Amino acid sequence: MTRLHIVHTTTFRYERQAVASYNEARMRPATMPGQMVLSSRLTASPSTWSTEYRDYWGTQVTAFEVLRKHSELTVVSESTVDLAPRPDPGATGVAEKVLWSTLSEGPIVARLTEFLAQTPTTAPADDLAALALEHAGGLSPAEAALAVCDAVRDAVEYVPGATGVHTRAMEAWEQRKGVCQDVAHLALGALRSLGIPARYVSGYLHPLGIEATVGETFTGESHAWIEFWCGEWYPYDPTNRTHVADHHVVVARGREYGDVTPLRGVLAGGGASQQSVEVALTLES
């Protein structure tokens, strides 16, 4: 069992005073099997009103507004989470029973259709779809999913700053460069092209894992990985070519990044803005 304390801070500074803003934050971890949220709170300063709800994908959302003049907005999500390892596709034996024909059964396609359909963001280039088909040859769906994810990562260089939050999979694939968000989108597009349901996961990763020192704080960023369905949902981190372990923290799931954007909103006034983001993760005893 791993316990992580997470502080995710986002600050906007405006060129001139804004008169109002309306925002949604998806920055609080989810309680789920293998992940227990011990405490969680989100604060926005300034803020004149807020409410909470769960969106279509099951993500906890904090909606808030600022109805007074302000030149800066700071949003802080602070959580403590207990984590246990998640199963890999071979651990339960469920995935072994799922054949390619299983994935094309009507009830399964109907239930998981949203995670089978491509979006403009995940739609793969023809040569990426061909690469997926090549690496899936002769394998079961679960084996193919892992092989395709690793093949995608092998083809894409991790280069911070090479892409932005609105970059589409085709654009990242064309330059063969990107970050975790791009690798996740590319893996999703490749898996869906084979008929394997797959979804986007946003959250946090303590990169030192079990090698971290209790009390040590690591300053990083949000992270993204995927989950694919083979009888049940299996998480996999294609950027790091690894199964999701007890140092990945799930915040939100959806079809792509656009469904899980950590913070978005509309602003009246303000002009140009500067944004800074900091994620601090601390391993606790």
C-alpha positions as CSV (number, residue, x, y, z in Angstrom):
1,M,0.0,0.0,0.0
2,T,1.3,3.5,-0.9
3,R,0.0,6.8,0.5
4,L,0.5,9.9,-1.6
5,H,-0.2,13.5,-0.7
6,I,-0.9,15.6,-3.8
7,V,-1.1,19.4,-4.2
8,H,-2.1,20.6,-7.7
9,T,-1.9,24.4,-8.0
10,T,-2.9,26.4,-11.1
11,T,-2.6,30.1,-11.3
12,F,-3.8,32.6,-13.9
13,R,-2.5,36.1,-14.1
14,Y,-4.3,38.5,-16.3
15,E,-3.0,41.4,-18.4
16,R,-5.8,43.6,-16.9
17,Q,-8.6,43.0,-14.5
18,A,-11.3,40.5,-15.4
19,V,-14.8,41.3,-14.4
20,A,-16.1,37.7,-14.2
21,S,-15.2,34.1,-14.9
22,Y,-17.0,30.8,-14.9
23,N,-15.0,27.6,-14.5
24,E,-15.0,23.8,-14.1
25,A,-12.2,21.9,-12.3
26,R,-11.6,18.2,-12.7
27,M,-8.6,17.9,-10.3
28,R,-9.8,15.7,-7.4
29,P,-8.8,12.0,-7.3
30,A,-11.5,9.3,-7.6
31,T,-12.3,6.6,-5.0
32,M,-12.2,3.2,-6.7
33,P,-10.9,-0.3,-6.3
34,G,-7.2,0.0,-5.5
35,Q,-7.5,3.7,-4.7
36,M,-9.0,5.2,-1.6
37,V,-9.3,9.0,-1.2
38,L,-8.7,9.8,2.5
39,S,-9.1,13.5,2.1
40,S,-9.7,15.9,-0.8
41,R,-10.6,19.5,-1.2
42,L,-10.5,22.1,-3.9
43,T,-10.3,25.8,-3.3
44,A,-10.4,28.7,-5.8
45,S,-9.3,32.2,-4.9
46,P,-11.2,34.5,-5.5
47,S,-14.5,32.7,-5.7
48,T,-18.0,33.9,-5.1
49,W,-20.0,30.7,-5.6
50,S,-19.3,27.0,-6.2
51,T,-21.0,23.6,-6.5
52,E,-20.0,20.0,-7.1
53,Y,-21.4,17.3,-9.4
54,R,-20.4,14.2,-11.3
55,D,-20.3,14.5,-15.1
56,Y,-21.4,12.0,-17.7
57,W,-18.1,10.1,-17.4
58,G,-18.3,9.8,-13.6
59,T,-15.7,12.4,-12.8
60,Q,-16.2,14.7,-9.8
61,V,-16.4,18.3,-11.0
62,T,-16.2,21.5,-9.0
63,A,-17.9,24.3,-10.8
64,F,-17.3,27.9,-9.5
65,E,-17.6,31.4,-10.6
66,V,-16.0,34.7,-9.8
67,L,-18.3,37.7,-10.1
68,R,-16.0,40.5,-9.1
69,K,-13.0,42.2,-10.6
70,H,-9.8,40.2,-10.3
71,S,-6.4,40.2,-11.9
72,E,-5.4,36.7,-10.7
73,L,-7.1,33.3,-10.1
74,T,-5.5,30.5,-8.1
75,V,-7.0,27.0,-7.9
76,V,-5.6,24.4,-5.5
77,S,-6.6,20.8,-5.3
78,E,-5.1,19.0,-2.2
79,S,-5.7,15.3,-1.6
80,T,-4.3,12.3,0.3
81,V,-4.8,8.9,-1.4
82,D,-4.0,5.3,-0.5
83,L,-3.0,3.2,-3.5
84,A,-2.7,-0.6,-4.1
85,P,-1.4,-2.2,-7.3
86,R,-3.9,-2.8,-10.1
87,P,-4.1,-6.1,-11.9
88,D,-2.3,-6.7,-15.2
89,P,-4.3,-8.4,-18.0
90,G,-2.8,-11.8,-17.1
91,A,-3.4,-11.7,-13.4
92,T,-7.1,-12.7,-13.2
93,G,-7.4,-14.9,-16.2
94,V,-10.4,-12.9,-17.4
95,A,-8.6,-11.4,-20.4
96,E,-7.5,-14.9,-21.6
97,K,-11.2,-15.7,-22.3
98,V,-11.8,-12.7,-24.5
99,L,-11.4,-13.5,-28.2
100,W,-11.5,-11.1,-31.1
101,S,-15.0,-12.4,-31.8
102,T,-16.0,-11.4,-28.3
103,L,-15.2,-7.8,-28.9
104,S,-17.5,-7.7,-31.9
105,E,-20.6,-9.1,-30.1
106,G,-23.6,-6.8,-30.3
107,P,-24.2,-6.2,-26.6
108,I,-20.5,-5.4,-26.0
109,V,-20.2,-3.1,-28.9
110,A,-23.4,-1.3,-27.8
111,R,-22.2,-1.0,-24.2
112,L,-18.8,0.2,-25.1
113,T,-19.4,2.1,-28.3
114,E,-18.2,5.4,-27.0
115,F,-14.8,3.8,-26.3
116,L,-14.7,2.2,-29.8
117,A,-15.5,5.3,-31.8
118,Q,-12.7,7.6,-32.9
119,T,-12.8,11.3,-32.1
120,P,-11.1,14.0,-34.2
121,T,-8.4,14.0,-31.5
122,T,-7.7,10.2,-31.5
123,A,-8.3,9.3,-35.2
124,P,-5.1,7.5,-36.3
125,A,-3.2,8.1,-39.5
126,D,-3.4,5.2,-42.0
127,D,0.2,4.1,-41.3
128,L,-0.5,4.1,-37.5
129,A,-3.5,1.8,-38.1
130,A,-1.3,-0.4,-40.3
131,L,1.3,-0.6,-37.5
132,A,-1.3,-1.6,-35.0
133,L,-2.6,-4.4,-37.3
134,E,0.9,-5.6,-37.9
135,H,1.8,-5.9,-34.2
136,A,-1.6,-7.4,-33.3
137,G,-1.1,-10.3,-35.7
138,G,-1.4,-13.7,-34.1
139,L,-2.1,-12.3,-30.6
140,S,-5.1,-12.3,-28.4
141,P,-6.8,-9.0,-27.8
142,A,-5.1,-8.4,-24.5
143,E,-1.7,-9.4,-25.8
144,A,-2.2,-7.2,-28.8
145,A,-3.2,-4.2,-26.7
146,L,0.1,-4.3,-24.8
147,A,2.1,-5.0,-28.0
148,V,0.5,-2.1,-29.9
149,C,1.0,0.3,-26.9
150,D,4.7,-0.5,-26.8
151,A,5.0,-0.2,-30.6
152,V,3.4,3.3,-30.5
153,R,5.8,4.4,-27.7
154,D,8.8,3.0,-29.6
155,A,7.9,5.1,-32.6
156,V,7.3,8.4,-30.7
157,E,10.0,10.4,-28.9
158,Y,9.1,11.9,-25.6
159,V,9.8,15.6,-26.0
160,P,8.3,18.1,-23.5
161,G,7.0,21.2,-25.3
162,A,6.8,19.5,-28.7
163,T,3.0,19.6,-28.6
164,G,0.1,21.4,-26.8
165,V,-3.1,20.4,-25.1
166,H,-5.0,20.8,-28.3
167,T,-2.6,18.7,-30.5
168,R,-4.3,15.8,-32.3
169,A,-2.9,12.3,-32.5
170,M,-2.3,12.7,-36.3
171,E,-0.2,15.8,-35.7
172,A,1.9,14.2,-33.0
173,W,2.3,11.1,-35.2
174,E,3.4,13.1,-38.1
175,Q,6.3,14.6,-36.2
176,R,6.8,11.4,-34.1
177,K,7.2,13.6,-31.0
178,G,5.0,14.4,-28.0
179,V,4.2,13.9,-24.3
180,C,2.1,11.5,-22.3
181,Q,-1.1,13.0,-23.6
182,D,-0.1,12.4,-27.2
183,V,1.1,8.9,-26.5
184,A,-2.2,8.1,-24.8
185,H,-4.2,9.5,-27.8
186,L,-2.1,7.6,-30.3
187,A,-2.5,4.4,-28.3
188,L,-6.3,4.9,-28.1
189,G,-6.6,5.5,-31.8
190,A,-4.5,2.5,-32.6
191,L,-6.4,0.2,-30.3
192,R,-9.8,1.4,-31.4
193,S,-8.8,0.8,-35.0
194,L,-8.5,-2.9,-34.1
195,G,-11.8,-3.0,-32.3
196,I,-10.4,-2.9,-28.8
197,P,-12.4,-0.5,-26.5
198,A,-10.0,2.0,-24.9
199,R,-10.4,5.1,-22.8
200,Y,-8.2,8.0,-21.7
201,V,-7.2,8.4,-18.0
202,S,-5.9,11.6,-16.4
203,G,-4.2,11.7,-13.1
204,Y,-0.8,11.8,-11.4
205,L,2.3,9.7,-11.2
206,H,5.0,9.7,-8.6
207,P,7.9,8.8,-11.0
208,L,10.2,7.4,-8.3
209,G,7.6,4.8,-7.2
210,I,8.9,2.4,-4.5
211,E,12.3,4.1,-4.6
212,A,10.9,7.3,-3.2
213,T,11.8,8.4,0.3
214,V,9.0,8.9,2.8
215,G,8.4,12.7,3.3
216,E,10.2,13.6,0.0
217,T,8.3,15.9,-2.2
218,F,8.5,15.6,-6.0
219,T,7.4,18.5,-8.2
220,G,6.0,17.3,-11.4
221,E,2.9,17.5,-13.7
222,S,-0.3,15.8,-14.4
223,H,0.0,12.5,-16.2
224,A,-2.1,10.5,-18.7
225,W,-2.4,6.8,-19.6
226,I,-5.1,4.5,-20.9
227,E,-7.4,1.6,-20.0
228,F,-8.4,-1.0,-22.5
229,W,-11.3,-3.5,-22.2
230,C,-10.8,-7.2,-22.4
231,G,-13.5,-8.6,-20.2
232,E,-12.8,-5.9,-17.7
233,W,-10.8,-2.6,-17.8
234,Y,-7.0,-2.9,-17.6
235,P,-4.9,0.1,-17.1
236,Y,-1.6,0.6,-18.9
237,D,0.9,3.4,-19.1
238,P,2.2,3.5,-22.7
239,T,4.5,6.5,-22.1
240,N,6.5,4.5,-19.5
241,R,5.8,1.1,-21.1
242,T,4.5,-0.3,-17.8
243,H,1.4,-1.6,-16.0
244,V,-0.2,0.9,-13.7
245,A,1.1,0.4,-10.3
246,D,0.6,1.8,-6.8
247,H,2.0,5.2,-7.7
248,H,-0.5,6.2,-10.4
249,V,-3.5,8.3,-9.1
250,V,-6.7,8.3,-11.2
251,V,-8.6,11.6,-11.4
252,A,-10.8,11.3,-14.5
253,R,-11.6,9.0,-17.4
254,G,-13.1,9.8,-20.8
255,R,-12.7,9.3,-24.6
256,E,-9.8,11.8,-24.8
257,Y,-8.2,14.7,-23.1
258,G,-11.1,17.0,-23.9
259,D,-13.4,15.0,-21.6
260,V,-11.1,15.3,-18.6
261,T,-9.5,18.8,-18.9
262,P,-8.3,19.7,-15.4
263,L,-9.5,23.3,-15.5
264,R,-11.5,25.1,-18.1
265,G,-13.8,28.1,-18.2
266,V,-14.8,31.4,-19.8
267,L,-13.6,34.8,-18.9
268,A,-15.0,38.3,-19.3
269,G,-12.3,40.9,-19.7
270,G,-8.8,40.2,-18.5
271,G,-7.0,40.3,-21.8
272,A,-4.0,38.1,-22.3
273,S,-3.2,35.7,-19.4
274,Q,-0.2,33.8,-18.1
275,Q,-0.7,30.3,-16.6
276,S,1.5,28.4,-14.2
277,V,0.9,24.9,-13.0
278,E,2.6,23.0,-10.2
279,V,2.0,19.4,-8.9
280,A,3.7,18.4,-5.7
281,L,3.6,14.7,-4.7
282,T,4.8,13.5,-1.3
283,L,5.1,9.9,-0.2
284,E,3.7,9.5,3.3
285,S,4.1,6.7,5.7
